[in-house]
Amino acid sequence: MSIQTMLVSLSQAFLTTLAIFFLTLLGSLPLGLVVYFARKSRFSPLRWLTKVYIAIMRGTPLML
């Protein structure tokens, strides 16, 4: 395998990684804001559900 072939593969992998990063950011930022505001809510059952959700997510590995 030549250096040029490896650089092409590496650049494609880099672009794929960037695309995954930005798609994840677009999905996780709104979800994080919703969870934050639910956690700060005055409605007690919503706060409790948010605490349970956060506890489960903290115990789950980020990447399976």
N, CA, C, O and CB atoms as a CASP TS submission, in Angstrom:
PFRMAT TS
TARGET T0000
AUTHOR 0000-0000-0000
METHOD Language model
MODEL 1
PARENT N/A
ATOM      1  N   MET     1       0.849  -1.173   0.000  1.00  0.00           N
ATOM      2  CA  MET     1       0.000   0.000   0.000  1.00  0.00           C
ATOM      3  C   MET     1       0.899   1.242   0.000  1.00  0.00           C
ATOM      4  O   MET     1       1.834   1.338   0.795  1.00  0.00           O
ATOM      5  CB  MET     1      -0.968  -0.006   1.229  1.00  0.00           C
ATOM      6  N   SER     2       0.617   2.166  -0.874  1.00  0.00           N
ATOM      7  CA  SER     2       1.462   3.358  -0.973  1.00  0.00           C
ATOM      8  C   SER     2       1.027   4.422   0.031  1.00  0.00           C
ATOM      9  O   SER     2      -0.065   4.364   0.596  1.00  0.00           O
ATOM     10  CB  SER     2       1.418   3.929  -2.399  1.00  0.00           C
ATOM     11  N   ILE     3       1.898   5.376   0.230  1.00  0.00           N
ATOM     12  CA  ILE     3       1.612   6.483   1.152  1.00  0.00           C
ATOM     13  C   ILE     3       0.404   7.272   0.665  1.00  0.00           C
ATOM     14  O   ILE     3      -0.437   7.680   1.466  1.00  0.00           O
ATOM     15  CB  ILE     3       2.841   7.414   1.292  1.00  0.00           C
ATOM     16  N   GLN     4       0.316   7.488  -0.640  1.00  0.00           N
ATOM     17  CA  GLN     4      -0.793   8.265  -1.201  1.00  0.00           C
ATOM     18  C   GLN     4      -2.126   7.561  -0.940  1.00  0.00           C
ATOM     19  O   GLN     4      -3.106   8.219  -0.590  1.00  0.00           O
ATOM     20  CB  GLN     4      -0.590   8.483  -2.719  1.00  0.00           C
ATOM     21  N   THR     5      -2.177   6.264  -1.101  1.00  0.00           N
ATOM     22  CA  THR     5      -3.396   5.498  -0.833  1.00  0.00           C
ATOM     23  C   THR     5      -3.773   5.591   0.641  1.00  0.00           C
ATOM     24  O   THR     5      -4.948   5.732   0.981  1.00  0.00           O
ATOM     25  CB  THR     5      -3.212   4.026  -1.243  1.00  0.00           C
ATOM     26  N   MET     6      -2.783   5.511   1.501  1.00  0.00           N
ATOM     27  CA  MET     6      -3.056   5.619   2.934  1.00  0.00           C
ATOM     28  C   MET     6      -3.550   7.013   3.303  1.00  0.00           C
ATOM     29  O   MET     6      -4.443   7.149   4.140  1.00  0.00           O
ATOM     30  CB  MET     6      -1.803   5.281   3.739  1.00  0.00           C
ATOM     31  N   LEU     7      -2.985   8.042   2.696  1.00  0.00           N
ATOM     32  CA  LEU     7      -3.431   9.408   2.982  1.00  0.00           C
ATOM     33  C   LEU     7      -4.860   9.644   2.512  1.00  0.00           C
ATOM     34  O   LEU     7      -5.625  10.338   3.182  1.00  0.00           O
ATOM     35  CB  LEU     7      -2.498  10.416   2.323  1.00  0.00           C
ATOM     36  N   VAL     8      -5.224   9.078   1.377  1.00  0.00           N
ATOM     37  CA  VAL     8      -6.602   9.194   0.891  1.00  0.00           C
ATOM     38  C   VAL     8      -7.548   8.507   1.869  1.00  0.00           C
ATOM     39  O   VAL     8      -8.586   9.064   2.225  1.00  0.00           O
ATOM     40  CB  VAL     8      -6.745   8.577  -0.530  1.00  0.00           C
ATOM     41  N   SER     9      -7.196   7.311   2.301  1.00  0.00           N
ATOM     42  CA  SER     9      -8.033   6.583   3.269  1.00  0.00           C
ATOM     43  C   SER     9      -8.125   7.337   4.590  1.00  0.00           C
ATOM     44  O   SER     9      -9.194   7.417   5.196  1.00  0.00           O
ATOM     45  CB  SER     9      -7.473   5.171   3.510  1.00  0.00           C
ATOM     46  N   LEU    10      -7.007   7.883   5.025  1.00  0.00           N
ATOM     47  CA  LEU    10      -6.983   8.627   6.277  1.00  0.00           C
ATOM     48  C   LEU    10      -7.821   9.895   6.191  1.00  0.00           C
ATOM     49  O   LEU    10      -8.516  10.241   7.147  1.00  0.00           O
ATOM     50  CB  LEU    10      -5.553   8.975   6.654  1.00  0.00           C
ATOM     51  N   SER    11      -7.766  10.589   5.067  1.00  0.00           N
ATOM     52  CA  SER    11      -8.562  11.812   4.917  1.00  0.00           C
ATOM     53  C   SER    11     -10.050  11.491   4.855  1.00  0.00           C
ATOM     54  O   SER    11     -10.863  12.243   5.392  1.00  0.00           O
ATOM     55  CB  SER    11      -8.136  12.578   3.656  1.00  0.00           C
ATOM     56  N   GLN    12     -10.421  10.389   4.210  1.00  0.00           N
ATOM     57  CA  GLN    12     -11.825   9.976   4.186  1.00  0.00           C
ATOM     58  C   GLN    12     -12.308   9.612   5.588  1.00  0.00           C
ATOM     59  O   GLN    12     -13.427   9.954   5.971  1.00  0.00           O
ATOM     60  CB  GLN    12     -12.020   8.783   3.231  1.00  0.00           C
ATOM     61  N   ALA    13     -11.478   8.929   6.340  1.00  0.00           N
ATOM     62  CA  ALA    13     -11.839   8.573   7.716  1.00  0.00           C
ATOM     63  C   ALA    13     -11.974   9.822   8.578  1.00  0.00           C
ATOM     64  O   ALA    13     -12.859   9.896   9.430  1.00  0.00           O
ATOM     65  CB  ALA    13     -10.791   7.624   8.321  1.00  0.00           C
ATOM     66  N   PHE    14     -11.104  10.797   8.361  1.00  0.00           N
ATOM     67  CA  PHE    14     -11.173  12.051   9.108  1.00  0.00           C
ATOM     68  C   PHE    14     -12.478  12.787   8.814  1.00  0.00           C
ATOM     69  O   PHE    14     -13.123  13.293   9.733  1.00  0.00           O
ATOM     70  CB  PHE    14      -9.973  12.945   8.767  1.00  0.00           C
ATOM     71  N   LEU    15     -12.872  12.850   7.542  1.00  0.00           N
ATOM     72  CA  LEU    15     -14.123  13.518   7.175  1.00  0.00           C
ATOM     73  C   LEU    15     -15.334  12.780   7.737  1.00  0.00           C
ATOM     74  O   LEU    15     -16.304  13.408   8.161  1.00  0.00           O
ATOM     75  CB  LEU    15     -14.240  13.628   5.653  1.00  0.00           C
ATOM     76  N   THR    16     -15.279  11.461   7.742  1.00  0.00           N
ATOM     77  CA  THR    16     -16.363  10.677   8.333  1.00  0.00           C
ATOM     78  C   THR    16     -16.461  10.938   9.832  1.00  0.00           C
ATOM     79  O   THR    16     -17.560  11.065  10.370  1.00  0.00           O
ATOM     80  CB  THR    16     -16.152   9.177   8.068  1.00  0.00           C
ATOM     81  N   THR    17     -15.327  11.018  10.501  1.00  0.00           N
ATOM     82  CA  THR    17     -15.301  11.309  11.933  1.00  0.00           C
ATOM     83  C   THR    17     -15.873  12.687  12.219  1.00  0.00           C
ATOM     84  O   THR    17     -16.631  12.856  13.174  1.00  0.00           O
ATOM     85  CB  THR    17     -13.876  11.210  12.474  1.00  0.00           C
ATOM     86  N   LEU    18     -15.521  13.668  11.408  1.00  0.00           N
ATOM     87  CA  LEU    18     -16.075  15.016  11.582  1.00  0.00           C
ATOM     88  C   LEU    18     -17.584  15.030  11.376  1.00  0.00           C
ATOM     89  O   LEU    18     -18.305  15.692  12.122  1.00  0.00           O
ATOM     90  CB  LEU    18     -15.410  15.995  10.611  1.00  0.00           C
ATOM     91  N   ALA    19     -18.066  14.309  10.377  1.00  0.00           N
ATOM     92  CA  ALA    19     -19.504  14.250  10.124  1.00  0.00           C
ATOM     93  C   ALA    19     -20.237  13.620  11.306  1.00  0.00           C
ATOM     94  O   ALA    19     -21.278  14.123  11.729  1.00  0.00           O
ATOM     95  CB  ALA    19     -19.792  13.458   8.839  1.00  0.00           C
ATOM     96  N   ILE    20     -19.703  12.533  11.836  1.00  0.00           N
ATOM     97  CA  ILE    20     -20.320  11.884  13.000  1.00  0.00           C
ATOM     98  C   ILE    20     -20.309  12.825  14.196  1.00  0.00           C
ATOM     99  O   ILE    20     -21.293  12.905  14.932  1.00  0.00           O
ATOM    100  CB  ILE    20     -19.585  10.569  13.348  1.00  0.00           C
ATOM    101  N   PHE    21     -19.210  13.533  14.392  1.00  0.00           N
ATOM    102  CA  PHE    21     -19.099  14.479  15.504  1.00  0.00           C
ATOM    103  C   PHE    21     -20.176  15.552  15.424  1.00  0.00           C
ATOM    104  O   PHE    21     -20.863  15.814  16.411  1.00  0.00           O
ATOM    105  CB  PHE    21     -17.714  15.128  15.517  1.00  0.00           C
ATOM    106  N   PHE    22     -20.330  16.177  14.255  1.00  0.00           N
ATOM    107  CA  PHE    22     -21.296  17.261  14.136  1.00  0.00           C
ATOM    108  C   PHE    22     -22.734  16.762  14.217  1.00  0.00           C
ATOM    109  O   PHE    22     -23.590  17.450  14.772  1.00  0.00           O
ATOM    110  CB  PHE    22     -21.084  18.002  12.836  1.00  0.00           C
ATOM    111  N   LEU    23     -23.015  15.583  13.676  1.00  0.00           N
ATOM    112  CA  LEU    23     -24.361  15.025  13.814  1.00  0.00           C
ATOM    113  C   LEU    23     -24.677  14.706  15.272  1.00  0.00           C
ATOM    114  O   LEU    23     -25.794  14.937  15.735  1.00  0.00           O
ATOM    115  CB  LEU    23     -24.505  13.764  12.956  1.00  0.00           C
ATOM    116  N   THR    24     -23.709  14.182  15.982  1.00  0.00           N
ATOM    117  CA  THR    24     -23.888  13.898  17.402  1.00  0.00           C
ATOM    118  C   THR    24     -24.092  15.180  18.190  1.00  0.00           C
ATOM    119  O   THR    24     -24.923  15.231  19.097  1.00  0.00           O
ATOM    120  CB  THR    24     -22.689  13.130  17.951  1.00  0.00           C
ATOM    121  N   LEU    25     -23.341  16.209  17.849  1.00  0.00           N
ATOM    122  CA  LEU    25     -23.481  17.499  18.514  1.00  0.00           C
ATOM    123  C   LEU    25     -24.870  18.079  18.284  1.00  0.00           C
ATOM    124  O   LEU    25     -25.485  18.603  19.212  1.00  0.00           O
ATOM    125  CB  LEU    25     -22.412  18.476  18.021  1.00  0.00           C
ATOM    126  N   LEU    26     -25.368  17.991  17.053  1.00  0.00           N
ATOM    127  CA  LEU    26     -26.700  18.505  16.740  1.00  0.00           C
ATOM    128  C   LEU    26     -27.794  17.752  17.490  1.00  0.00           C
ATOM    129  O   LEU    26     -28.833  18.330  17.810  1.00  0.00           O
ATOM    130  CB  LEU    26     -26.953  18.421  15.244  1.00  0.00           C
ATOM    131  N   GLY    27     -27.573  16.482  17.771  1.00  0.00           N
ATOM    132  CA  GLY    27     -28.562  15.706  18.505  1.00  0.00           C
ATOM    133  C   GLY    27     -28.444  15.827  20.011  1.00  0.00           C
ATOM    134  O   GLY    27     -29.453  15.851  20.716  1.00  0.00           O
ATOM    135  N   SER    28     -27.224  15.905  20.507  1.00  0.00           N
ATOM    136  CA  SER    28     -27.029  15.879  21.957  1.00  0.00           C
ATOM    137  C   SER    28     -27.231  17.235  22.622  1.00  0.00           C
ATOM    138  O   SER    28     -27.666  17.296  23.772  1.00  0.00           O
ATOM    139  CB  SER    28     -25.654  15.377  22.269  1.00  0.00           C
ATOM    140  N   LEU    29     -26.930  18.299  21.934  1.00  0.00           N
ATOM    141  CA  LEU    29     -27.086  19.621  22.533  1.00  0.00           C
ATOM    142  C   LEU    29     -28.549  19.941  22.856  1.00  0.00           C
ATOM    143  O   LEU    29     -28.834  20.359  23.978  1.00  0.00           O
ATOM    144  CB  LEU    29     -26.521  20.682  21.601  1.00  0.00           C
ATOM    145  N   PRO    30     -29.487  19.761  21.920  1.00  0.00           N
ATOM    146  CA  PRO    30     -30.895  19.993  22.281  1.00  0.00           C
ATOM    147  C   PRO    30     -31.391  19.044  23.378  1.00  0.00           C
ATOM    148  O   PRO    30     -32.136  19.456  24.267  1.00  0.00           O
ATOM    149  CB  PRO    30     -31.774  19.843  21.048  1.00  0.00           C
ATOM    150  N   LEU    31     -30.978  17.782  23.313  1.00  0.00           N
ATOM    151  CA  LEU    31     -31.387  16.830  24.350  1.00  0.00           C
ATOM    152  C   LEU    31     -30.845  17.250  25.708  1.00  0.00           C
ATOM    153  O   LEU    31     -31.554  17.167  26.711  1.00  0.00           O
ATOM    154  CB  LEU    31     -30.907  15.412  24.004  1.00  0.00           C
ATOM    155  N   GLY    32     -29.606  17.695  25.750  1.00  0.00           N
ATOM    156  CA  GLY    32     -29.015  18.161  27.002  1.00  0.00           C
ATOM    157  C   GLY    32     -29.738  19.368  27.568  1.00  0.00           C
ATOM    158  O   GLY    32     -29.924  19.471  28.780  1.00  0.00           O
ATOM    159  N   LEU    33     -30.147  20.281  26.700  1.00  0.00           N
ATOM    160  CA  LEU    33     -30.892  21.453  27.165  1.00  0.00           C
ATOM    161  C   LEU    33     -32.253  21.061  27.728  1.00  0.00           C
ATOM    162  O   LEU    33     -32.683  21.597  28.750  1.00  0.00           O
ATOM    163  CB  LEU    33     -31.070  22.455  26.025  1.00  0.00           C
ATOM    164  N   VAL    34     -32.926  20.133  27.069  1.00  0.00           N
ATOM    165  CA  VAL    34     -34.224  19.663  27.568  1.00  0.00           C
ATOM    166  C   VAL    34     -34.058  19.002  28.932  1.00  0.00           C
ATOM    167  O   VAL    34     -34.843  19.258  29.846  1.00  0.00           O
ATOM    168  CB  VAL    34     -34.870  18.672  26.569  1.00  0.00           C
ATOM    169  N   VAL    35     -33.046  18.157  29.074  1.00  0.00           N
ATOM    170  CA  VAL    35     -32.803  17.483  30.356  1.00  0.00           C
ATOM    171  C   VAL    35     -32.449  18.505  31.429  1.00  0.00           C
ATOM    172  O   VAL    35     -32.903  18.388  32.567  1.00  0.00           O
ATOM    173  CB  VAL    35     -31.672  16.436  30.220  1.00  0.00           C
ATOM    174  N   TYR    36     -31.646  19.501  31.082  1.00  0.00           N
ATOM    175  CA  TYR    36     -31.274  20.535  32.050  1.00  0.00           C
ATOM    176  C   TYR    36     -32.511  21.277  32.557  1.00  0.00           C
ATOM    177  O   TYR    36     -32.690  21.437  33.765  1.00  0.00           O
ATOM    178  CB  TYR    36     -30.281  21.529  31.419  1.00  0.00           C
ATOM    179  N   PHE    37     -33.361  21.726  31.637  1.00  0.00           N
ATOM    180  CA  PHE    37     -34.537  22.481  32.061  1.00  0.00           C
ATOM    181  C   PHE    37     -35.541  21.600  32.799  1.00  0.00           C
ATOM    182  O   PHE    37     -36.242  22.079  33.690  1.00  0.00           O
ATOM    183  CB  PHE    37     -35.205  23.129  30.858  1.00  0.00           C
ATOM    184  N   ALA    38     -35.619  20.323  32.440  1.00  0.00           N
ATOM    185  CA  ALA    38     -36.488  19.405  33.182  1.00  0.00           C
ATOM    186  C   ALA    38     -35.951  19.198  34.590  1.00  0.00           C
ATOM    187  O   ALA    38     -36.722  19.089  35.544  1.00  0.00           O
ATOM    188  CB  ALA    38     -36.608  18.049  32.450  1.00  0.00           C
ATOM    189  N   ARG    39     -34.639  19.146  34.719  1.00  0.00           N
ATOM    190  CA  ARG    39     -34.005  18.964  36.041  1.00  0.00           C
ATOM    191  C   ARG    39     -34.241  20.164  36.940  1.00  0.00           C
ATOM    192  O   ARG    39     -34.341  20.017  38.158  1.00  0.00           O
ATOM    193  CB  ARG    39     -32.497  18.724  35.887  1.00  0.00           C
ATOM    194  N   LYS    40     -34.329  21.351  36.354  1.00  0.00           N
ATOM    195  CA  LYS    40     -34.540  22.581  37.119  1.00  0.00           C
ATOM    196  C   LYS    40     -36.019  22.933  37.264  1.00  0.00           C
ATOM    197  O   LYS    40     -36.355  23.983  37.812  1.00  0.00           O
ATOM    198  CB  LYS    40     -33.807  23.731  36.458  1.00  0.00           C
ATOM    199  N   SER    41     -36.900  22.067  36.780  1.00  0.00           N
ATOM    200  CA  SER    41     -38.333  22.324  36.805  1.00  0.00           C
ATOM    201  C   SER    41     -38.871  22.347  38.238  1.00  0.00           C
ATOM    202  O   SER    41     -38.316  21.717  39.138  1.00  0.00           O
ATOM    203  CB  SER    41     -39.071  21.268  35.983  1.00  0.00           C
ATOM    204  N   ARG    42     -39.945  23.074  38.422  1.00  0.00           N
ATOM    205  CA  ARG    42     -40.622  23.094  39.727  1.00  0.00           C
ATOM    206  C   ARG    42     -41.556  21.897  39.888  1.00  0.00           C
ATOM    207  O   ARG    42     -41.990  21.590  40.999  1.00  0.00           O
ATOM    208  CB  ARG    42     -41.413  24.400  39.899  1.00  0.00           C
ATOM    209  N   PHE    43     -41.863  21.229  38.792  1.00  0.00           N
ATOM    210  CA  PHE    43     -42.753  20.069  38.794  1.00  0.00           C
ATOM    211  C   PHE    43     -41.973  18.854  39.303  1.00  0.00           C
ATOM    212  O   PHE    43     -41.093  18.337  38.615  1.00  0.00           O
ATOM    213  CB  PHE    43     -43.337  19.801  37.364  1.00  0.00           C
ATOM    214  N   SER    44     -42.303  18.413  40.503  1.00  0.00           N
ATOM    215  CA  SER    44     -41.532  17.379  41.195  1.00  0.00           C
ATOM    216  C   SER    44     -41.420  16.046  40.434  1.00  0.00           C
ATOM    217  O   SER    44     -40.322  15.493  40.363  1.00  0.00           O
ATOM    218  CB  SER    44     -42.151  17.125  42.530  1.00  0.00           C
ATOM    219  N   PRO    45     -42.508  15.510  39.864  1.00  0.00           N
ATOM    220  CA  PRO    45     -42.356  14.242  39.132  1.00  0.00           C
ATOM    221  C   PRO    45     -41.406  14.353  37.932  1.00  0.00           C
ATOM    222  O   PRO    45     -40.693  13.400  37.615  1.00  0.00           O
ATOM    223  CB  PRO    45     -43.717  13.760  38.653  1.00  0.00           C
ATOM    224  N   LEU    46     -41.397  15.495  37.278  1.00  0.00           N
ATOM    225  CA  LEU    46     -40.487  15.698  36.152  1.00  0.00           C
ATOM    226  C   LEU    46     -39.034  15.723  36.628  1.00  0.00           C
ATOM    227  O   LEU    46     -38.153  15.162  35.977  1.00  0.00           O
ATOM    228  CB  LEU    46     -40.828  17.006  35.413  1.00  0.00           C
ATOM    229  N   ARG    47     -38.791  16.372  37.760  1.00  0.00           N
ATOM    230  CA  ARG    47     -37.438  16.375  38.334  1.00  0.00           C
ATOM    231  C   ARG    47     -36.999  14.965  38.702  1.00  0.00           C
ATOM    232  O   ARG    47     -35.855  14.579  38.462  1.00  0.00           O
ATOM    233  CB  ARG    47     -37.379  17.282  39.575  1.00  0.00           C
ATOM    234  N   TRP    48     -37.914  14.199  39.284  1.00  0.00           N
ATOM    235  CA  TRP    48     -37.592  12.836  39.685  1.00  0.00           C
ATOM    236  C   TRP    48     -37.270  11.972  38.464  1.00  0.00           C
ATOM    237  O   TRP    48     -36.295  11.222  38.480  1.00  0.00           O
ATOM    238  CB  TRP    48     -38.754  12.225  40.480  1.00  0.00           C
ATOM    239  N   LEU    49     -38.081  12.071  37.410  1.00  0.00           N
ATOM    240  CA  LEU    49     -37.817  11.313  36.186  1.00  0.00           C
ATOM    241  C   LEU    49     -36.475  11.700  35.570  1.00  0.00           C
ATOM    242  O   LEU    49     -35.749  10.855  35.046  1.00  0.00           O
ATOM    243  CB  LEU    49     -38.940  11.537  35.172  1.00  0.00           C
ATOM    244  N   THR    50     -36.164  12.981  35.644  1.00  0.00           N
ATOM    245  CA  THR    50     -34.884  13.441  35.110  1.00  0.00           C
ATOM    246  C   THR    50     -33.725  12.875  35.920  1.00  0.00           C
ATOM    247  O   THR    50     -32.701  12.493  35.353  1.00  0.00           O
ATOM    248  CB  THR    50     -34.823  14.974  35.103  1.00  0.00           C
ATOM    249  N   LYS    51     -33.876  12.816  37.244  1.00  0.00           N
ATOM    250  CA  LYS    51     -32.828  12.227  38.085  1.00  0.00           C
ATOM    251  C   LYS    51     -32.611  10.757  37.729  1.00  0.00           C
ATOM    252  O   LYS    51     -31.471  10.297  37.660  1.00  0.00           O
ATOM    253  CB  LYS    51     -33.192  12.363  39.579  1.00  0.00           C
ATOM    254  N   VAL    52     -33.690  10.025  37.505  1.00  0.00           N
ATOM    255  CA  VAL    52     -33.588   8.613  37.132  1.00  0.00           C
ATOM    256  C   VAL    52     -32.901   8.481  35.772  1.00  0.00           C
ATOM    257  O   VAL    52     -32.021   7.638  35.599  1.00  0.00           O
ATOM    258  CB  VAL    52     -34.992   7.951  37.096  1.00  0.00           C
ATOM    259  N   TYR    53     -33.299   9.311  34.812  1.00  0.00           N
ATOM    260  CA  TYR    53     -32.690   9.280  33.477  1.00  0.00           C
ATOM    261  C   TYR    53     -31.190   9.550  33.555  1.00  0.00           C
ATOM    262  O   TYR    53     -30.396   8.855  32.921  1.00  0.00           O
ATOM    263  CB  TYR    53     -33.363  10.310  32.554  1.00  0.00           C
ATOM    264  N   ILE    54     -30.807  10.557  34.329  1.00  0.00           N
ATOM    265  CA  ILE    54     -29.388  10.906  34.462  1.00  0.00           C
ATOM    266  C   ILE    54     -28.618   9.769  35.128  1.00  0.00           C
ATOM    267  O   ILE    54     -27.501   9.455  34.719  1.00  0.00           O
ATOM    268  CB  ILE    54     -29.221  12.210  35.272  1.00  0.00           C
ATOM    269  N   ALA    55     -29.203   9.154  36.146  1.00  0.00           N
ATOM    270  CA  ALA    55     -28.532   8.044  36.831  1.00  0.00           C
ATOM    271  C   ALA    55     -28.319   6.864  35.882  1.00  0.00           C
ATOM    272  O   ALA    55     -27.267   6.225  35.908  1.00  0.00           O
ATOM    273  CB  ALA    55     -29.351   7.595  38.057  1.00  0.00           C
ATOM    274  N   ILE    56     -29.307   6.581  35.053  1.00  0.00           N
ATOM    275  CA  ILE    56     -29.176   5.479  34.091  1.00  0.00           C
ATOM    276  C   ILE    56     -28.120   5.813  33.044  1.00  0.00           C
ATOM    277  O   ILE    56     -27.283   4.974  32.710  1.00  0.00           O
ATOM    278  CB  ILE    56     -30.531   5.185  33.408  1.00  0.00           C
ATOM    279  N   MET    57     -28.160   7.036  32.527  1.00  0.00           N
ATOM    280  CA  MET    57     -27.196   7.431  31.491  1.00  0.00           C
ATOM    281  C   MET    57     -25.764   7.458  32.025  1.00  0.00           C
ATOM    282  O   MET    57     -24.826   7.136  31.296  1.00  0.00           O
ATOM    283  CB  MET    57     -27.563   8.806  30.928  1.00  0.00           C
ATOM    284  N   ARG    58     -25.592   7.833  33.271  1.00  0.00           N
ATOM    285  CA  ARG    58     -24.241   7.839  33.852  1.00  0.00           C
ATOM    286  C   ARG    58     -23.697   6.429  33.998  1.00  0.00           C
ATOM    287  O   ARG    58     -22.487   6.214  33.937  1.00  0.00           O
ATOM    288  CB  ARG    58     -24.245   8.535  35.215  1.00  0.00           C
ATOM    289  N   GLY    59     -24.590   5.471  34.190  1.00  0.00           N
ATOM    290  CA  GLY    59     -24.156   4.094  34.358  1.00  0.00           C
ATOM    291  C   GLY    59     -24.016   3.326  33.053  1.00  0.00           C
ATOM    292  O   GLY    59     -23.580   2.174  33.054  1.00  0.00           O
ATOM    293  N   THR    60     -24.379   3.949  31.946  1.00  0.00           N
ATOM    294  CA  THR    60     -24.312   3.293  30.645  1.00  0.00           C
ATOM    295  C   THR    60     -23.049   3.725  29.912  1.00  0.00           C
ATOM    296  O   THR    60     -22.760   4.919  29.840  1.00  0.00           O
ATOM    297  CB  THR    60     -25.565   3.617  29.803  1.00  0.00           C
ATOM    298  N   PRO    61     -22.303   2.791  29.375  1.00  0.00           N
ATOM    299  CA  PRO    61     -21.118   3.193  28.605  1.00  0.00           C
ATOM    300  C   PRO    61     -21.510   4.055  27.407  1.00  0.00           C
ATOM    301  O   PRO    61     -22.533   3.813  26.766  1.00  0.00           O
ATOM    302  CB  PRO    61     -20.339   1.952  28.130  1.00  0.00           C
ATOM    303  N   LEU    62     -20.697   5.050  27.114  1.00  0.00           N
ATOM    304  CA  LEU    62     -21.001   5.965  26.022  1.00  0.00           C
ATOM    305  C   LEU    62     -20.982   5.252  24.681  1.00  0.00           C
ATOM    306  O   LEU    62     -21.853   5.473  23.839  1.00  0.00           O
ATOM    307  CB  LEU    62     -20.015   7.121  26.010  1.00  0.00           C
ATOM    308  N   MET    63     -20.000   4.407  24.487  1.00  0.00           N
ATOM    309  CA  MET    63     -19.900   3.686  23.220  1.00  0.00           C
ATOM    310  C   MET    63     -19.983   2.191  23.492  1.00  0.00           C
ATOM    311  O   MET    63     -19.226   1.644  24.295  1.00  0.00           O
ATOM    312  CB  MET    63     -18.580   4.039  22.475  1.00  0.00           C
ATOM    313  N   LEU    64     -20.902   1.554  22.819  1.00  0.00           N
ATOM    314  CA  LEU    64     -21.060   0.102  23.002  1.00  0.00           C
ATOM    315  C   LEU    64     -20.363  -0.645  21.896  1.00  0.00           C
ATOM    316  O   LEU    64     -20.383  -1.876  21.875  1.00  0.00           O
ATOM    317  CB  LEU    64     -22.542  -0.290  23.044  1.00  0.00           C
TER
END
